Amino acid sequence: PLTTLIRVKGIMDFGDPKSNEAIIEIIKSSNTKSFRAGETIQDVGAVVVTVDNGVTFSYDGKSIRLNVNSEESAELPFAGSGSQTLSDTQKAKQIP
């Protein structure tokens, strides 16, 4: 599971969901970095989809939501099961 690879250590909320950043620890390397929506965590292959009061990731064909301290709050199917694809999700978050 994703929770064995990363930990959400914190969220920097700048008042605009597009500029919010998630502070994520990559467990294997003990490195901590900040990520915004749309960025990929290269070490694990997860994509940050949204950052608000938690972080939603696309990982292994699923949408996974983690709270600070990496408590898993939801795991939803992604593409192929009638839900939005990642690109549709990203488009929905864009402000014209």
C-alpha positions in Angstrom: 0.0 0.0 0.0 1.0 3.6 -0.5 1.2 4.2 3.2 4.2 1.9 3.3 6.0 4.2 0.8 5.1 7.7 1.9 3.9 9.8 4.8 2.0 13.1 4.6 3.8 15.2 7.2 1.9 18.4 6.7 -0.1 20.7 4.3 0.8 24.3 3.5 -2.5 26.1 2.7 -2.0 29.3 0.7 -5.7 29.9 0.2 -5.8 28.6 -3.4 -6.1 24.8 -3.9 -3.8 25.1 -6.9 -1.0 26.6 -4.9 -1.4 24.4 -1.7 1.6 22.1 -1.1 1.7 18.7 0.6 4.8 18.0 2.7 5.6 14.3 2.0 8.2 12.0 3.4 9.5 9.3 1.1 10.0 6.5 3.7 12.7 4.5 1.9 15.0 7.5 1.5 13.9 9.5 4.5 13.7 12.5 2.3 10.9 15.1 2.8 9.8 17.3 -0.1 6.8 19.5 -0.9 4.5 18.6 -3.8 1.6 20.5 -5.5 -1.4 19.0 -7.4 -0.3 17.5 -10.7 3.3 16.6 -9.6 4.6 13.1 -9.5 6.5 11.6 -6.6 9.2 10.0 -8.8 10.5 7.6 -6.1 7.1 5.8 -5.8 5.2 6.7 -9.0 2.3 8.3 -7.3 0.7 11.5 -8.7 -0.6 14.2 -6.3 -4.2 15.0 -7.6 -5.4 17.4 -4.9 -4.1 19.1 -1.8 -6.7 20.6 0.6 -7.4 19.3 4.1 -5.9 16.0 3.0 -4.0 14.8 -0.1 -5.5 12.7 -2.9 -3.1 10.6 -4.9 -3.4 8.5 -8.1 -1.4 5.3 -7.4 -1.6 1.8 -8.9 -4.8 2.6 -10.8 -6.6 3.9 -7.7 -7.4 7.2 -6.1 -6.1 7.2 -2.6 -6.8 9.9 0.0 -4.4 10.4 2.9 -4.6 12.8 5.9 -1.7 14.3 7.7 0.2 11.4 9.4 -0.8 9.3 6.4 -4.1 7.9 7.8 -5.9 6.5 4.8 -9.4 8.0 4.6 -10.5 6.7 1.2 -9.5 4.4 -1.7 -11.6 4.8 -4.8 -11.3 3.1 -8.2 -9.9 5.3 -10.9 -10.1 4.8 -14.7 -11.9 1.8 -16.1 -14.7 1.6 -13.6 -16.9 4.5 -14.7 -15.1 7.1 -12.6 -13.2 10.1 -13.9 -9.7 9.6 -15.4 -6.8 11.5 -13.9 -6.7 13.9 -16.8 -10.4 14.7 -16.4 -9.8 15.2 -12.7 -6.9 17.6 -13.4 -9.0 19.5 -16.0 -11.8 19.9 -13.5 -9.4 21.5 -11.0 -8.2 24.1 -13.6 -9.5 27.6 -13.3 -10.2 29.2 -16.7 
